[in-house]
């Protein structure tokens, strides 16, 4: 497999990090014990898999396979040999200090929300075509250089053709459509046909949805088929994930989580190599949640959740040499947009940065742990991200030093820096000038309402700036015909 673009890793893990980080959560004896536990889990428990193709590939690769029972177990010697090879492939750690790099600015791309949050009405609704078009317009004006993608699920179309309808809307309303999220491999030929009509040549335009076990260690038919298609395409790395919930479908302890999650990701990596020996294993994600045993609420951003993600990623990196991301600031449980939600995301993302050395994305405008998408929250998440840019390596040169100005102001008897030309020239770039946040800090509910009002006004301004692209109407009609045919054929398959 060829070099994977950095942008693709950003989509996969929202970090692309190979850093080792400043802090550790495990010592070497911990790593050894977790490795022993993972080896035992894979040898004695293994995984269930509903894909005959994947089962046969694993059998040829050396795993023990019971085709009738759809059961796979992995001999210890096979796993140990695989780990030795991945460690040999790993890039050596770079101990030299690295400059801080701010996370990428949030944009409207593939992590789908189910609901659209109406900021003006302060209520959510199931995402629909109109809401999707509104988000496409917003992203088109807000970040034209990045383009717009499949950010919201269309609840008003059949699931069989949902990404096809989204692709059609992106081409009609976006100047730079960036693709859709594929849940069902049967949708891919139709999307490829639409891409040919539209003149799109990007192999990542139809992006494969998450591949992960239904913990513990169960790989359903649809996900297995998507995994096989993804791996054999030759375009993707082995983009495998773990989104389990500690205390529900995973052990309640950090150690148990890290052992089981590590075993799951390792099993998927071995399955990927059984299908495609040269596939890259970078870009995985271990974003583990915890359950509040008093209420049943799930959190991906609590302290207890974060340590599980960090421990799993550190364990895998130190044992196998493969870097896995612990995720970013998104998927916090806050249910309404606002500065609290933005800062809660930033806190989780900055904690991850402290342990990994790379700052992941703060947020993408989601609330309710990713279920809902809010235009106002998107702007607030972008403003926090822009502020983090001020932590990057500052320019130190003759102009920024302003030594003549320092000598001129002297001890301040005859003036201050506020009156100098140097300050006038630099204050816009050197000082934080938020457009929405109030630098004065929290001053009660009135200050929060003012921030939300400014953000809503800004959303309206951006939408007013939108101008529809001139996409070839003949191509649109041909694409609509593909969607109509897909609707007939795929719903017919459903019976």
DRENTIZA-929812 format. One record per residue: x, y, z of N, C-alpha, C in turn; residue in one letter. Coordinates in steps of 0.02 Angstrom, whole numbers, plus 50000, padded with zeros to 5 digits. Each point is the difference from the previous one (the first is absolute). Layout:
% DRENTIZA-929812
XYZXYZXYZA
...
This chain:
% DRENTIZA-929812
500424994050000499585006050000500445006250000X
499805005149962500405006149994499945004550061X
500335005749995499985004950054499295002650010X
499785000250063499335002450015500045007450015X
499595004149966500035007250011499875001950073X
500335005350023499895002450068499275001550013X
499665002749949499305001850008499574993950016X
500194994249972499634993950013500094997950073X
500615000550026500094998450071499615004850045X
499935006249978499605004750038499284997650004X
499744997449945499324997350000499954993850043X
500534996050000499984993850037500025001150075X
500505003750022500135000350071499995007150028X
499925004949957499995007050019500655002250034X
500534996149991500655002150025500554998549950X
500024993949972500554997949959500654999550040X
499954999350065500585000650044500434993850000X
500665001049997500474994750013500425001850062X
499795005050036500395002450057499944995250059X
500495000150043500004995750059499725003550061X
499995006649999499705003750054500465001650057X
499785004450044500405002350056499914995650061X
499414996950007499854996150059499844992849981X
500084995550047499814993049991499484998350053X
499594995049986499534997550050500154992850019X
500494996949966500184993050012500754999450009X
500234995350042500704998350001500104993549960X
500624997849993500134994349956499674993650026X
499984999150065499674994050027499265000049984X
499695005949999499295000549981499914997849927X
500435002549956499964998249929500074992549991X
500484997050036500114992849995499394996050023X
499695002250054499414996350025499405000949954X
499925006049972499465001149952500114995849937X
500624999649977500154996049941499844992650013X
500194997650058499844993050017499254998850001X
499625004950027499274999350002499715000049929X
500255004549957499755000449931500154993549962X
500604997350010500174993649968499534994550022X
499834999750064499554994950026499305000949971X
499765006349997499335001449973499964997649927X
500505001649960499994998249929500084992449990X
500394996850043500124992949994499404995850024X
499695002150054499474995950030499305002349981X
499915006449990499345002749984499935001749926X
500505003549972499985001749929499425004549984X
499754999449939499455004349978499504996149959X
499385002649998499514997349953499965004849941X
499894997249941500015003949938499504997049951X
499575004249972499474997749955500195000949926X
500655000549985500225000649931500394993849979X
499734995849956500384994249976500665001949967X
500005005649965500625002349968500545001350051X
499835003550053500485001650052500214993850039X
499544995550013500164993850035500504995849960X
499894999449936500464996049958500685003249995X
500025006749996500645003549997500394998950065X
499665000350057500334999050064500244992750008X
499614995349974500214993050003500634998949959X
500035002949941500604999549958500605003450032X
499865005050041500535003950032500304996450060X
499634995050026500264996150057499575000050061X
499435003549998499554999950058499604993550001X
499734998350058499564994250006499295002249986X
499684997149950499355002449977499504994350000X
499425001150030499434995649996499485003449956X
499974998149937499565003549952499274999350019X
499814994250024499294998950018499795004550059X
500445000550049499845004050059500195007349991X
500335001749944500235006949986500455002550056X
500454995750022500435001450057500734999749979X
500405004850024500715000349985500385000750066X
500524996150008500475001150055500705000549971X
500445003450037500665001749975500534996750044X
500384995249973500544997050039500495005250026X
500254999050059500465004950030500605001349955X
500274994649970500595000849958499855004449940X
499394999649973499805004149942499975007350020X
499705001450058499935006950023500685002950018X
500414996150034500675002450019500425001649939X
499954995849949500385001349938499745006349966X
499345001050000499715006049971500245006350036X
500014999750066500225005850040500745001549986X
500414994849994500715001149984500075003749933X
499584998249952500055003249934499755007250002X
499465001350037499765006950004500505004450036X
500334997350050500515003950036500595001649954X
500174995349957500555001149953499825005449948X
499355000549984499775005049952499955007050030X
499955000350066499855006450032500575004949991X
499825006349992500505005349996500305001150069X
500655001150004500305001350066499755006550030X
499945000050066499785006050035500505005649991X
499765005949989500435005949994499995003750067X
500574999750035500025002950066500095007650000X
500155002949942500105007249996499355003650016X
500045005650036499395003750016499675002749936X
499355000050000499625002349942499605006250020X
499925004549952499585005950013499274997950003X
499635003450043499284998850003499685001949934X
499534995949979499625001349939499265000050018X
499665005449984499295000550016499614994949959X
499434997850026499594995149963499715003149937X
499774995849953499695002649940499345003550016X
499855005049961499375003650010499414995449984X
499485000150042499414995849986499685001749934X
499764994949966499665001049936499464994849992X
499565001049953499424995549990500214994349955X
500144994250031500194994249960499634993950024X
500324994150004499634993750002499724997650067X
500245001850058499704997250061499275002250008X
499554995649983499295001949994499675001250067X
499575005150002499545001050055499314997549978X
499624997450046499334997649986499505005850001X
500115004850046499535005550010500325006749981X
499585004649981500205006949988499745004250058X
500445004050031499795004250055499825006949973X
499365001850007499755006549980500195005050054X
500535003949988500255004450052499515005550018X
499655002649950499525005450014499424997450043X
499754994049982499444997250038500214996050060X
500664998850007500284996350057499684993150007X
499964996549943499754993250001500304996149942X
500014993550007500284995749948499454996749960X
500184998049940499544996149958500414995249959X
499694994849974500354995349956500255003749939X
500624998849981500295003449942499614998649937X
499945004949957499644999249937500365003749944X
499714999849940500335003149942500125007550012X
499505003550025500085007250009500565001650049X
500034996350054500535001150049500694998449970X
500024994749961500634998149968500225005449950X
499545002649963500175005449953500255006150038X
499685001650056500225005750041500714999050025X
500164993950023500684998750023500505000249942X
499794997949941500435000249941500155007349981X
499485004150002500105007249986500485003150051X
499874998550064500425002950053500734998049990X
500134993649990500684997749991500315002849937X
499605000949948500255002649936500285007150009X
499685003950042500235006950012500535000250055X
499914995850052500435000350058500714997549985X
500054994749962500664997149985500014997649927X
499995004549953499994998149929500604996049979X
500575001150033500614996449982499964992650018X
499594998250049499944993050021499434996449965X
499525003749975499414996949971499514997750053X
499494996349979499484997750045499864992649988X
499824996650054499874992949995499354998050033X
499924993650011499384996950023499965000650076X
499785005850024500035001550071499374998150039X
499464998949966499354999050033499624994449965X
499704995650039499614994549973499325002549975X
499814997749940499355002049972499474995050022X
499595001950046499494995450026499404999449954X
499935004649952499415000049957500114996449934X
500524995849997500104995749942500144992950025X
499874994849960500144993250022500744999050014X
500164996050050500704999050020500414996949944X
499684996049957500374996749946500325005049952X
499695005849991500275004949952500205006550034X
500045000150066500145006250035500665003349978X
500564996349996500625003349978499985002249927X
499594996649960499935002049929499635006749996X
499475000650039499645006450002500455005650026X
500404998450051500465005050027500515002149947X
500264995149962500485001549947499695004749948X
499384998749983499655004249951499945007250026X
499825000850064499935006650029500675003650005X
500524996350017500665003250004500235002749933X
499874996249947500205002349933499585006049978X
499375000150020499575005549979500135006450039X
500174999450065500025005950043500715001950024X
500494995649990500675001550024500485001549944X
500405005250008500515001649949500564994749999X
500134997050058500514994850003499744994150041X
499584995849972499724994350037500554995150018X
499994997650063500554995950024499804992950017X
499404998049982499854992950005499514998150055X
499844993549999499474997450043500254994050040X
499584998050047500164994850048499614993749981X
500354994549988499694993849974499914994950056X
499384998050012499864994850049499914993249969X
499794999749937499814993849966500414999449936X
500374994649992500444999349941499604999849935X
499354998350003499605000049939499915007049971X
500125005150041499935006949976500595002349958X
500564996650006500625002449969499975000249924X
499764994749965499985000549927499585005949975X
499455001450033499585005749980500385006650011X
500345000550057500395006050014500575000949949X
500324994549982500535000449950499725002449933X
499414997749983499685002349938499855007550004X
499765002250057499865007250009500655004149998X
500534997350029500645003549999500255000849928X
499924994749960500215000549930499615005449963X
499355000350012499585005049968500225007050021X
500165000950065500195006650026500725001849985X
500394995249976500715001449987500435000050062X
499804996250051500374999650063500474994049997X
500645001050015500494994649996500314998350068X
499785003050053500284998950066499784993250027X
500484995350013499804993350024499705000250070X
500085005550036499735000650068499335003650000X
499725001449941499385003849997499434996250033X
499964993549987499534995950040500414996750054X
499895002450061500404998250058499674994450039X
500394994850015499724994350036499845001850072X
499424998150023499805001250069500434995850047X
499955001650064500424996950051499984992349997X
500584997050010500054992850008500224998550071X
499564996750037500174998350069499594993950020X
500254996550049499624994450027499375002550035X
499504995950000499465000850048500264996650063X
500325003950042500364997350057499544995750044X
500254994250023500684997549994500104995349940X
500455002049955500294995749948499494996849954X
499495003749980499514997549952499995004649939X
500114997149941500015003849938499414997949958X
499505004649996499404998549963500114999949924X
499514997449964500074999049928500115006649963X
499585005150014500055006249963500685003450011X
500225000150063500645003250014500574995949971X
499954993450003500524995749971500065001049925X
499435000549966500015001249928500315006749983X
499855005050041500295006749989500764999750012X
500204996350051500714999350015500384996749942X
499724994549974500324996549944500065004649940X
499475003749985500015004549943500515005650011X
500035002650059500465005450017500724997749991X
500174994250029500684997649998500224998449929X
499564996749962500194997849933499985005649948X
499745005850019499985005649953500705002549983X
500474999250047500675002549990500095007450014X
499475003450023500035007250013500075001650074X
499694996150042499945001750070500524996650043X
500215003050054500354996350053499494995750037X
500244995950046499554995850039499675004350054X
499495003849980499685004850043499514996550048X
500264997550055499594996250047499935003950065X
499464998850034499805004150056499774995850059X
499995003250057499674997150059499615005650035X
499354999350002499565004850032499604996750056X
500314995350035499644996250051499875004250062X
499584997350044499815003450062500214995850059X
500475002750039500264996550058499444999050052X
499934994050023499484998450048499374997449968X
499965000349934499414997549964500194994249954X
500375001549947500234994749956500764999150003X
500295002650052500724999550012500115000250075X
500554997150025500115000050073499995007050029X
499835000450064499935006550034500675003050019X
500534996149997500665002550022500415002449940X
500495004350014500455002449947500394994249970X
500264995650043500414994449975499594995349956X
499404998450023499574995649959499825003149934X
499855006550000499855003649938500594999849952X
500595001650025500585000449956500164993149971X
499934994750040500154993349974499504997949947X
499355001050013499504997949952500005004449937X
500035006650010500025004549942500624998849958X
500574998850033500614998449963499934993749960X
499694994850031499894993749964499555001049940X
499485004150008499545001249944500355003549942X
500375005250014500345003649946500544995649968X
500344996050040500514995549973499684994849955X
499424997250019499664995149958499805003149933X
499775006250001499815003349937500625001549957X
500565001950031500615001049962500234993549967X
499964994650037500214993649970499534998049944X
499355001350008499534998649946500165004249938X
500185006350012500185004449943500614997349963X
500514997950037500604997449969499874993249966X
499534996250026499824993749966499695001349932X
499645005649994499695001949936500495003749954X
500435004150030500455004349961500665000750039X
500514996249983500624999750040500365006750008X
499895004749954500375006450002499605005850028X
499394998850025499585005650022500305003550060X
499955006650002500235003950057499544999050059X
500294999550060499614999050061499905006550039X
500285005549976499935006350035499285002749994X
499815004350046499365003549993499434997250040X
500134995250044499464997250040499795004750057X
499474998150034499715004350051499754995750058X
500195001850061499734996850060499695005450042X
499355001149992499645005450034499494996850045X
500194998450060499614995850044499595004350048X
499384998350008499545003650044499934996350067X
499715003550047499834996950065499275001450015X
499724995750041499295000650019499955002350072X
499535004650012499835002150068499534994750028X
500234996150048499594994450025499395002450039X
499985006550017499415002650035499445001849952X
500195002449940499505002649953499984996349934X
500534996449983500054996949935500275004649946X
500155006250017500275004749950500704997849977X
500145001249936500634998149969500415006249986X
500654999750015500445005749986500644997649967X
500195003449944500644998749967500535005150021X
499825004650044500475005450015500165000750074X
499714995950043500145000450071500724997950016X
500235001650058500684998150020500094992549995X
499504996250024500064992749999500004997349928X
499635003149956500004997949929500685001649968X
500265005950014500625002149968500584995450019X
500054998050063500564995750020499964993249964X
499404997549987499944993749964500245000549928X
499835005549968500235001049931500765000949998X
500275004050046500725001150002500384993650014X
499754996150047500344993850019500014995049942X
499434999449965499964995449944500495002049945X
500015006449984500445002449946500744999350019X
500165001550063500704999350021500214992750001X
499564995750023500154992850001500154997549930X
499585001649952500104997649932500635002949968X
500135006350012500605003149971500634996850027X
500024998950066500614997350030500084992549987X
499454996449990500054992849987500094998649925X
499605003249958500014998349929500365005149956X
500125006150026500305005249959499515003849958X
499364998350002499495003249959499665005650041X
499965005949971499695005750034499245000049989X
499645000550054499275000549999499805006450036X
499505003449975499795006350030499494998950055X
500055003750056499484999850051499435004849987X
499975002849940499455004549983500145007250019X
499505004249990500085007150013499515002650051X
499765006149989499575003250049499264998649991X
499824997349942499294998949985499694994550044X
499354999149990499604994950033499945001050075X
500045006450021499855001450070499254999950010X
499764998850061499284998950009499585006350003X
500295006049996499605006150004499454999949947X
499415002050019499424999249956499795006449964X
500285005750020499835006349966500635003749981X
499985003849946500585003849979500175005650049X
500635002050001500215005550042500744999850016X
500225004950038500705000450017500214994350046X
499564997950045500164994350043500154993949958X
499594998549951500104994349956500675000549964X
500155006049974500635001049963500594999050046X
499985002650060500564999550046500064992950028X
499454996450007500034993150022500364995849947X
499855001249936500354996649946500745001750001X
500155006450008500695002349999500394996850058X
499694999350057500344997050058500204992849985X
499544996249970500164993049984500554999749947X
499945004249949500505000049946500695002050027X
500025005050044500645002250027500304994850048X
499584996250034500254994550041500334994749956X
499674998349945500294995249953500675002649974X
500025006549984500625002949975500574999450051X
499845000950063500514999550052500314993150004X
499614994849985500244993250005500284997349935X
499805002849943500224997449935500505004549966X
500025006450017500455004649967499715003149938X
499404998149981499665002849941499295002050019X
499815006049980499335002450019499474997749950X
499524996050022499484997849955499485005549989X
499534998649956499475004849986499595001450063X
499815006350008499585002050057499294997549991X
499715001549943499314998049988499785002049931X
499434997349979499745001049933499295002950001X
499825003050056499335002850005499484995350028X
500224994350028499524995250027499815001650072X
499414997950018499784999650070499704993150010X
499844998350062499714993450016500444994349977X
500645000450015500474994649984499994998249926X
499935005049958500024998949928499344998749967X
499464999650038499354998549970499725006049961X
500145006150024499705005949970500545004749974X
499845003649946500465004749970499705007050004X
500395004750027499775006850010500455004949962X
499725004149956500405005149967500345004850049X
499655002050052500305004450050500584996650035X
499924993750019500554996450033500604999349954X
499874999049936500554999649952500425006450001X
499675005850002500375006350003500385000850065X
499704997950055500345000450065500604995350003X
499934994049973500564995349998500575002749956X
499825003449946500515002949957500355005850035X
499635003850040500325005750034500504997650052X
499834994650037500484997250047500624997449963X
499884996649944500564997349961500455005649975X
499705005449976500405005649977500425003050056X
499715000250060500385002550058500604995750016X
499934993449991500564995550014500585001349952X
499865003049942500535001749954500515004850030X
499795003950049500455004750033500524996550044X
499924993550012500484996250039500564997149956X
499945000849935500514997449954500645004250004X
500534997549970500655003350000499945007349978X
500155004750044499925007149981500595002449958X
499885004549953500565002849962500455004350044X
500644998849997500495003950038500495002949949X
499925006349983500435003249951500075007450019X
500345003749959500125007050015499355003850008X
499514998549957499385003750002499604998450063X
499934993550016499594998250059500345001850065X
500674999850002500345002150061499885007350016X
499995004249949499865007050011500495003350048X
500634998449993500495002650047500035007650001X
499945003249942500005007349998499425002850040X
499434996649996499415002350038500124999150075X
500294994450019500144998850071500465005550027X
500525001749962500465005250022499675006850001X
499545001149952499665006449996499525001050058X
499624994950018499535000650056500395000550066X
500574996650001500425000550060499654997550062X
500015004150052499694998250064499275002350004X
499735002549946499305001949999499845006850027X
500525004450010499855006650027499605004349952X
500094998849935499705004649951499504996549954X
499774994150018499524996549958500004992550012X
499544996549967499944992750007500024996849930X
500024993550000500014996449936499335000649963X
499485001850036499355001049968500035005549948X
500475004650007500045005749955500504999149943X
500324994149995500534999249951499754997249934X
500375001549948499854997549933500104992449998X
500474997550040500134992850003499384996250024X
499675002550051499384996950023499465000449948X
499935005749968499505000949947500104995049944X
500634998649984500164995649944499884992650018X
500044998350063500014992850018499404997650041X
499605004450028499524997550049499494995249971X
499835000849935499494995649971500254992849993X
500654999249987500274993249991500284997250065X
500225004350045500344997750060499544998950060X
499425003050000499544999550057499374996349980X
499704996750049499384996349986499435004949993X
499674999949943499445004449986499394995949981X
499694996650048499434995749982499415004149974X
499664997149952499425003349971499374998650039X
499964994150031499394997850033500084999950076X
500554997150024500114999550072500115006950031X
499875000550064500125006150037500634999050041X
500525004049986500634999350036499935001750074X
499475003250018499905001650071499814994050042X
499864994349969499834994050037499274999650018X
499834995050039499304998750018499745005550045X
499425002749981499695005350040499264998650010X
499834993650004499304998250010499684997949935X
499374998050004499644997449942499945005249945X
500015006450018499945005249948500604999849953X
500594998850026500594999749957499974994049953X
499754994450025499934994149956499495001449945X
499455003050018499505001749949500265004749948X
500445004650020500305004749953500454996349951X
500394995250024500434996049956499584996249950X
499474996750023499574996249955499665004549949X
499805005950021499685004749953500505002249946X
500625001450021500505001949950500144994349951X
500024993950026500134994249957499424998949951X
499385000850025499434999249955499995005449946X
500185006150019500045005449950500534998349948X
500564997250023500544998349953499804994449952X
499634995150025499744994849956499565003049946X
499565004650019499565003249950500415004149950X
500525003450023500425003849954500354995549949X
500254994450024500354995349955499524997149949X
499404998150022499524997349953499785005249948X
499985006350021499825005449953500545001049947X
500624998250016500555000749952500014994449948X
499644994650013500044994249956499745001549930X
500364997249950499785000249931500044993049971X
499474997849971499964993149975500474998949941X
500354994349999500454998649944499614998449936X
500335000749944499704998549935500194993049978X
499694995150030500134993049983499594998249938X
500304996249955499674998149937499334996650013X
499445003049978499354996950013499914993249967X
500324999049942499944993449967500334994650043X
500565001750031500324995150044499584998650061X
499685005250027499564999050057499434995349983X
499715000749941499454995749980500234992849994X
500594999049972500274993249995500134997050068X
500255004150046500124997550068499344998450035X
499495004149989499344998650029499724993449973X
500144998649938499774993749971500354994050033X
500635000850017500364994750036499694998950068X
499855005450035499694999450067499324996649995X
499615001949950499344996949992500064992549986X
500484998249959500104992949985500244996350062X
500465003050037500234996950062499434999050049X
499565004950004499444999450046499574994049982X
499864999149935499594994349978500364993450013X
500634999649982500354993750004500164998150072X
500225004750040500204998350068499404998750045X
499465003749989499404998650039499684993549977X
500104998249937499784993649976500384994350032X
500675001050009500414995150035499754999050071X
499775005450031499754999650069499374995950004X
499615000249946499374996349999499465003550037X
